[in-house]
Amino acid sequence: MSERVVLTLDLGTSVTKTVLWRGAELVGIARVSLSTVAPAPGRAEQDPESWWTSVVDACATLRAEHVHEYSEVSTVACSAARETFALFDAALAPHGPGIVWSDTRATVEAHQLGDPDEFRAVTGLVLSPGCAAAKVAWVAAHEPSTFAAARWVLAPRDLVVARLTGRVVTDLTLASRTGWYSLAGTLLCGNALGSRLPELVASTTAMSMSATGAAALGLPADAQVVLGAGDRACEVLGAGADTDTPMVSWGSTANVSVPHLGPVAALPTVAQVSRDPFDGFVVEAGLSAAGTAIEWLAELTNTTVDTLWSLAAVTDPGANGVGAYAWFNSARAPWWHADARAAFTGLTPATSAGELARAVVESVAFDVARSVELIARNATYVAIAGRGAANETWRSILAAVLDRSLVVRAHSDAASVGARLLAASATGESLDVESINPITARIDPASSLVARYGELRVQADAGALQLLNL
């Protein structure tokens, strides 16, 4: 029997990635960038149509570069950012902008969702303006005609799957991050919203592709679509994380995630909890920004992201006294202060772009360390994933700040690996993380950097507490 050819779609916040696999082998990758705009303070929006067109464009590139393999695709599987949504009509045309997970407009509506402790106990989520339940309530309150006219409230992955298959469905890995469902999968919202939500099915659900969906992506008519899961759930799978080896991901933001079997009552209460693609849970501490902070700085300084990383690499630890707090659109994990904003300290007329970049990267590493200490204090190793996993500057800073060894695997794009593993689970293939994404290195922290970052962490902690008035 020939090896199955699988196409994975990773619908991120800033990039849509399509990856072609033959069995366990990665054949090719294509990427298309997505734009997020901030039309007002606290808002973060995207064009919902770009969620679909970015997939079409990335697949067209992949098809042109790998004609033979692409023509043999039998399965499409998805990974996707969560908590981002838009309203759509019955024909799946968007009604208004896509509201991104980092949007914090819904401060009042968050308070109206109930007691924070009760909300967290039931949903696993921190009650904050970033919660999808609060943001949809904002739309219903401030744009009632738009909400009333909408047939569906859909995440990017669910829109793409609906256009590919004709079925409007979601899974618990996305649903458990909205505030509309309990961790057990029980719908909590009223009919006005509930009737607009997709059907809840298993992450490994396989669906036939429609003729229009197959034609749009240039795929064989008999290809099937596996629903897949949220990005963090996929990354945990693809990075080989476990309760002793948390995953740290650098992408648009940074995230610390640890898989747990449960039960719910035994899970940590100091971070957010969502569902995994099977019967377990993922304990998460998601930060406000990582890659987006460097991208913002690149635009501000009229340079490139790659140049900033190069400059950061040759800047001394501590960035010559410059400190950063990368709390763009609020301080999320581990602080959870919705009204906090990003800040720099220690600036002088001589401050350079490299010092600013180094300070941003160090600030993300400090918040990652604080998060690891909350949800995985006894971890010996940390599995790294995302765009930063291959970046030597990020790896050396992170290992030293954590004072832990990093596990590096062959593919840093763990979300796509996770989607590939879900496709294998759905179709009965004998693939696991070790066969598709083996460990290639372990990076130990440099003792001199550990000592230096121990000193800098004390200063950073004091500065954070002062800025947050704690």
C-alpha positions in Angstrom: 0.0 0.0 0.0 1.4 3.4 -1.0 2.0 6.1 1.6 -0.9 8.5 2.1 -0.4 12.0 0.8 -1.9 14.5 3.3 -2.3 18.3 3.1 -2.4 20.2 6.4 -3.8 23.7 6.8 -2.5 25.8 9.7 -4.7 28.9 10.0 -2.6 31.2 12.2 -3.2 34.8 13.3 -0.4 36.2 11.1 0.3 33.4 8.6 -1.7 30.7 6.9 0.6 27.7 6.3 -0.1 24.7 4.0 2.1 21.7 4.3 2.2 18.7 2.0 3.2 15.3 3.5 3.8 11.9 2.0 3.6 9.4 4.9 5.9 10.8 7.6 7.9 12.9 5.1 7.4 16.7 4.8 7.3 17.4 1.0 6.7 21.1 0.8 5.4 24.2 2.6 3.7 27.4 1.4 2.9 30.5 3.5 0.6 33.5 3.0 0.6 36.4 5.5 -2.5 37.8 7.1 -3.0 41.4 8.1 -4.5 42.6 11.4 -5.6 46.2 11.8 -6.3 48.2 14.9 -9.1 50.7 14.0 -9.4 51.9 17.6 -7.5 51.3 20.9 -8.1 47.8 22.1 -9.4 46.5 18.8 -7.8 43.9 16.6 -9.6 43.0 13.4 -9.0 41.0 10.2 -10.8 40.6 6.9 -12.7 37.3 7.3 -12.5 36.7 3.5 -8.7 36.6 3.9 -9.0 33.4 6.0 -10.3 31.6 2.9 -8.3 33.4 0.2 -5.0 32.8 2.1 -5.7 29.1 2.0 -6.5 29.2 -1.7 -3.4 31.2 -2.5 -1.1 29.0 -0.3 -2.5 25.9 -1.9 -2.0 27.3 -5.4 1.7 27.9 -4.6 2.1 24.4 -3.1 0.3 22.8 -6.1 2.6 24.6 -8.6 5.7 23.5 -6.8 4.7 19.9 -6.1 2.4 19.0 -9.0 2.7 15.2 -8.6 2.2 14.9 -4.9 -0.5 17.5 -4.8 -2.5 15.5 -7.3 -2.4 12.5 -4.9 -3.8 14.3 -1.8 -6.3 12.0 -0.1 -6.8 13.9 3.2 -6.8 17.5 4.3 -6.5 18.2 8.1 -6.6 21.5 10.0 -4.9 23.3 12.8 -6.1 26.8 13.7 -5.9 29.8 16.0 -8.7 30.0 18.5 -11.0 32.7 20.0 -11.0 34.6 16.7 -14.4 34.8 15.0 -16.6 36.6 12.6 -20.3 36.7 11.7 -21.5 35.1 8.5 -24.8 34.8 6.6 -26.3 31.5 5.5 -24.2 31.6 2.3 -21.0 31.9 4.4 -20.5 35.5 3.4 -19.0 37.7 6.2 -21.1 40.2 8.1 -18.5 42.7 9.5 -14.9 42.2 10.4 -13.2 39.3 12.0 -12.5 40.0 15.7 -9.1 38.6 16.7 -8.4 36.8 19.9 -6.2 39.7 21.1 -9.1 42.2 20.8 -10.0 43.7 24.2 -13.0 46.0 23.5 -15.4 44.0 25.6 -14.5 45.2 29.1 -18.0 45.9 30.2 -19.4 42.7 28.6 -16.8 40.6 30.4 -18.0 41.8 33.8 -21.5 40.9 32.8 -20.7 37.3 32.2 -20.8 36.5 35.9 -18.5 35.7 38.8 -14.9 35.2 37.5 -14.3 32.2 39.8 -17.5 30.4 38.8 -16.8 31.2 35.2 -13.3 29.7 35.4 -14.5 26.6 37.3 -17.1 25.8 34.6 -15.3 26.9 31.4 -11.6 26.6 32.4 -11.1 30.2 31.1 -10.0 33.4 32.8 -12.9 35.9 32.5 -11.4 38.7 30.5 -12.3 41.1 27.6 -10.4 38.9 25.3 -12.9 36.1 25.8 -15.0 35.3 22.7 -18.2 35.2 24.7 -17.6 38.8 25.9 -16.8 40.0 22.4 -19.9 38.5 20.8 -21.9 40.1 23.6 -20.3 43.4 22.6 -21.4 42.9 19.0 -24.9 42.1 20.0 -25.1 45.2 22.3 -23.3 47.7 20.0 -24.2 46.4 16.5 -27.6 44.6 17.1 -28.6 44.7 13.4 -25.4 43.0 12.4 -25.8 40.3 15.0 -29.5 39.8 14.2 -28.8 39.4 10.5 -26.0 36.8 11.0 -26.7 33.1 10.6 -23.3 31.8 11.9 -20.6 32.8 14.3 -17.5 31.0 13.0 -13.8 30.7 13.7 -11.4 30.8 10.7 -11.0 27.0 10.7 -14.7 26.4 10.8 -15.3 28.8 7.9 -12.7 27.1 5.8 -14.1 23.6 6.6 -17.6 24.8 5.8 -16.5 26.1 2.4 -14.6 22.9 1.7 -17.3 20.4 2.8 -20.6 22.2 3.0 -20.9 21.2 6.7 -20.8 23.8 9.5 -19.1 22.1 12.4 -16.5 22.8 15.1 -14.8 20.7 17.8 -14.3 20.9 21.5 -10.7 22.2 21.2 -12.0 25.4 19.7 -15.4 25.4 21.5 -13.7 25.1 25.0 -11.9 28.4 24.4 -14.9 30.5 23.7 -16.8 30.7 27.1 -19.9 29.3 25.4 -19.3 25.8 26.6 -18.3 24.0 29.8 -15.2 21.9 29.8 -17.5 18.8 29.5 -18.9 20.3 26.2 -22.2 21.5 27.5 -23.6 24.6 25.8 -24.0 27.4 28.3 -25.4 30.3 26.2 -29.0 31.0 25.2 -30.7 30.1 22.0 -30.1 33.6 20.4 -26.4 32.7 20.2 -26.6 28.9 20.4 -28.6 28.7 17.2 -25.8 30.5 15.4 -23.0 28.2 16.6 -21.7 25.2 14.5 -22.5 21.6 15.3 -20.0 20.1 17.8 -18.2 17.0 16.5 -15.0 15.1 17.2 -11.7 16.6 16.1 -11.0 13.4 14.1 -14.3 13.6 12.2 -13.7 12.9 8.5 -16.0 14.6 5.9 -16.3 14.3 2.1 -15.1 17.3 0.2 -17.6 19.2 -1.9 -17.1 19.6 -5.7 -16.7 23.4 -5.2 -14.3 22.9 -2.3 -12.1 20.5 -4.3 -12.1 22.8 -7.3 -11.2 25.8 -5.2 -8.1 24.2 -3.9 -7.3 22.1 -7.0 -7.7 18.8 -5.1 -8.9 15.4 -6.1 -12.7 15.1 -6.0 -12.5 12.1 -3.6 -10.3 13.8 -1.0 -11.6 14.0 2.5 -11.4 16.7 5.2 -10.4 15.9 8.8 -11.7 18.7 11.0 -8.6 18.9 13.2 -8.0 21.0 16.3 -6.9 24.2 17.8 -3.3 25.3 17.4 -2.2 24.7 21.0 -3.8 21.2 21.1 -2.0 20.4 17.8 1.3 21.9 19.0 1.2 19.8 22.1 0.8 16.7 20.0 3.4 17.7 17.4 6.0 18.8 20.0 5.7 15.5 22.0 4.8 17.5 25.2 3.8 15.6 28.4 3.2 16.5 32.0 6.9 16.5 32.7 7.9 18.3 29.5 5.8 21.4 28.8 5.7 23.0 25.4 6.8 26.6 24.8 5.7 28.1 21.5 6.9 31.3 19.9 4.5 32.6 17.2 2.3 35.7 17.0 2.4 35.3 20.8 4.1 32.9 23.2 2.4 30.1 25.0 3.2 27.5 27.7 1.1 24.4 27.4 1.0 21.1 29.3 -1.2 18.1 28.4 -3.2 16.5 31.3 -5.6 13.5 31.4 -7.7 15.2 34.1 -10.1 14.9 35.8 -11.0 18.6 35.8 -10.9 18.9 39.6 -7.3 17.8 39.6 -6.1 20.3 37.1 -4.2 23.5 38.0 -6.3 26.5 38.6 -3.6 29.1 38.0 -3.9 29.0 34.2 -6.5 28.4 31.5 -7.7 24.9 30.7 -9.1 23.7 27.3 -9.8 20.3 25.8 -7.4 18.2 23.7 -8.5 16.4 20.5 -9.2 13.2 22.5 -10.5 12.9 26.1 -7.9 15.0 27.9 -7.1 18.6 28.6 -4.4 21.2 27.9 -3.4 23.6 30.7 -2.3 26.8 29.1 -0.6 30.1 29.9 -0.8 32.3 26.8 1.0 35.6 26.7 0.0 38.8 24.9 2.6 39.1 22.2 5.9 37.6 20.9 6.3 37.7 17.2 3.8 40.5 16.8 5.9 42.6 19.2 9.0 42.2 17.1 7.0 42.9 13.9 5.6 46.1 15.6 9.2 47.2 16.5 10.4 46.5 12.9 7.7 48.7 11.5 8.4 51.4 14.1 12.1 51.4 13.3 11.7 51.0 9.6 13.8 47.8 9.5 13.1 44.1 9.1 12.3 41.4 11.6 15.4 39.5 10.5 17.6 42.6 11.0 16.2 43.1 14.5 16.9 39.5 15.5 20.5 39.9 14.2 21.0 43.1 16.2 19.4 41.4 19.3 21.9 38.5 19.0 24.9 40.8 19.3 23.4 42.9 22.2 24.5 42.0 25.7 22.1 40.4 28.1 20.1 43.1 29.9 20.0 45.2 26.7 22.3 47.9 28.3 19.7 48.7 30.9 16.6 48.8 28.6 13.7 46.8 30.0 10.5 45.9 28.1 7.0 44.7 29.1 5.5 43.3 25.9 1.9 43.6 27.1 0.3 44.6 23.8 -3.5 44.7 24.2 -3.3 43.7 27.9 -1.1 41.7 30.2 -2.2 38.1 29.8 -0.5 35.1 31.4 0.7 35.1 34.1 -0.7 38.4 35.2 -4.2 38.7 33.7 -4.5 42.5 33.9 -6.8 43.6 31.0 -5.9 47.3 31.4 -2.1 46.9 31.2 -0.2 48.1 28.2 3.3 47.5 26.7 6.1 49.7 28.1 9.9 50.2 27.8 12.1 51.4 30.7 15.6 52.7 30.8 15.5 54.5 27.5 18.2 57.1 26.6 18.9 59.1 23.5 21.6 56.5 22.7 19.2 53.5 22.9 19.5 51.4 19.7 17.0 49.2 17.8 19.0 46.1 18.8 18.6 47.0 22.5 14.9 47.4 22.1 14.7 44.1 20.3 16.8 42.3 22.9 14.6 43.8 25.7 11.4 42.6 24.0 12.7 39.0 23.6 13.9 39.0 27.2 10.6 40.3 28.4 8.8 37.4 26.7 11.2 34.9 28.2 10.6 36.3 31.7 6.8 35.9 31.3 7.3 32.4 29.9 9.4 31.6 32.9 6.8 32.9 35.3 4.2 30.8 33.5 6.3 27.6 33.6 6.7 28.1 37.3 2.9 28.3 37.7 1.9 25.2 35.7 5.0 23.0 35.3 7.4 23.9 38.1 8.9 20.4 38.3 9.7 20.2 34.5 13.3 19.1 33.7 13.0 19.7 29.9 10.9 22.1 27.8 9.8 21.3 24.3 10.0 24.3 22.0 7.8 24.9 19.0 6.7 27.7 16.6 8.6 30.1 14.5 11.1 30.9 17.3 12.1 27.2 17.8 14.9 27.5 15.2 16.1 30.9 16.3 19.4 30.6 18.2 19.0 33.9 20.1 15.5 33.0 21.4 16.7 29.5 22.3 19.8 30.7 24.3 17.8 33.3 26.1 14.9 31.0 26.9 17.1 28.1 28.2 19.0 30.5 30.4 15.9 32.3 31.8 14.2 29.0 32.5 17.4 27.3 33.6 16.2 24.2 31.9 17.3 22.2 28.8 15.3 22.6 25.6 14.1 19.7 23.5 14.4 20.4 19.7 12.5 18.3 17.2 13.0 18.0 13.4 10.0 20.2 12.6 9.5 23.5 14.6 6.0 23.8 13.1 4.5 21.5 15.7 0.9 22.6 14.9 1.2 21.2 11.3 2.7 18.0 12.7 -0.2 17.8 15.2 -2.7 18.2 12.3 -0.8 15.4 10.4 -1.1 13.1 13.4 -4.8 13.8 13.7 -5.2 12.9 10.0 -3.4 9.6 10.8 -5.6 9.0 13.8 -8.7 9.5 11.6 -7.6 7.3 8.8 -5.9 4.5 10.7 -2.3 5.2 9.7 0.5 4.0 12.0 2.3 7.3 12.7 3.4 8.8 16.0 5.3 11.9 17.0 8.6 10.0 17.1 8.3 8.8 13.5 7.2 12.1 12.0 9.0 14.6 14.3 12.0 13.0 16.1 14.1 14.8 18.6 17.2 16.2 16.9 18.9 18.1 19.8 18.8 19.1 23.4 20.0 22.6 24.3 21.5 23.1 27.8 21.5 26.6 29.4 24.8 28.4 29.5 25.8 28.7 33.2 27.1 32.3 32.7 23.8 33.3 31.2 21.7 31.6 33.9 23.5 33.7 36.6 23.1 36.9 34.6 19.4 36.3 33.9 18.8 35.4 37.5 19.9 39.0 38.4 17.9 40.5 35.6 14.8 38.5 36.5 14.7 40.1 40.0 14.8 43.6 38.4 12.1 42.6 35.8 9.8 41.2 38.5 10.1 44.4 40.5 9.4 46.5 37.4 6.4 44.4 36.4 4.8 44.7 39.9 5.3 48.4 39.9 3.8 48.9 36.5 0.8 46.7 37.4 0.4 48.5 40.8 0.7 45.1 42.6 
